[in-house]
Amino acid sequence: MSIPALFRGRLSVPVIASPMFLISGPELVIACCRSGVAGTFPALNTRTTEGFSEWLTTIEKALAEDNGGHPVAPYGVNLILHPTNVRKDADLQAVVQHKVPFIITSLGNPAPVVEAVHSYGGLVFSDVINVKHARKSIEVGVDGLIAVGSGAGGHASTQSLFSLARELRQFWEGPLVLGGAISDGYGVRAAEVLGADIAYLGTRFIATQECRAEPEFKDMVLESGAEDVVYTDAVSGTSANMLLKSLLKHYGTDWKVLASARSKDGPRAWRDIWSAGHGVATIDDVPTTAELVARLSREYQAALDQPGSAALRTPAQAPALA
């Protein structure tokens, strides 16, 4: 196992804040990176490729400013490669122009992205939910895998993170990022023990002050437990973890039937029907990103300091932290 040089010495805790559709903006990315975790956002969170390029410029300028002597973590962008994304080629050109440090690919063949991003020395991580997807990504030369286990927000796997992580480590020795219901530093440490180099946190960052989620969305995260997260294909046609309270608000108790109809003038997936993972079970406040990262770091260190824990951490992982 090894953490790419891009991340070494630049993380206060081994975490990537995952890209969240519509609600990850420059404010959250900048706050994450300046606090010591890698911030990311989906390119499609902007309406146009021109707007996407403007966001990249904003982030680059902010991260170039003095950070009080503290390391600044790298930022990344999520590219959706599904054929329905008519912007994917133009957005990739913007990525190359700005030399985005790392790219996270989803829903498609990452081969063209690998070639383009490697041309300037960037890294490509492929978002996978099973071994079949992982093997295909490895074949085209991705630099790392992001395994999203059951219980994660959005389009998660149905496979337990414990099973998925250990299955991947049977044949993949490269960088591995693990996500799925991780909301504190103890979960970050647990991901390392499973064989991860970095943990992937999304839901926990919804409930931060810099996140663009509506206040009601953040309140719903605080008020929900794991039983309030449902895995369903009714909302978008593809199975994803959604907040039950959001479904009940818009559709009532007959939400499965009504949501499946997906009326063009009805509630929209992600915009109106909100997604989160099982990590909501332990989220009860809305701190600043800096406060959250400091807490994650303390919890992670406490877990690492437990008797016998340090022995489970490989030398390759150690340089990740500042």
PyMOL commands that set and color helices and strands:
alter all, ss='L'
color gray80, all
select helices_A, chain A and resi 26-35+43-45+49-64+88-98+111-118+131-139+161-168+185-194+203-206+215-223+226-228+244-261+278-282+289-304+310-312+318-320
alter helices_A, ss='H'
color red, helices_A
select strands_A, chain A and resi 15-17+38-42+75-80+102-106+123-128+144-148+176-179+198-201+229-232+240-243
alter strands_A, ss='S'
color yellow, strands_A
deselect
rebuild
show_as cartoon
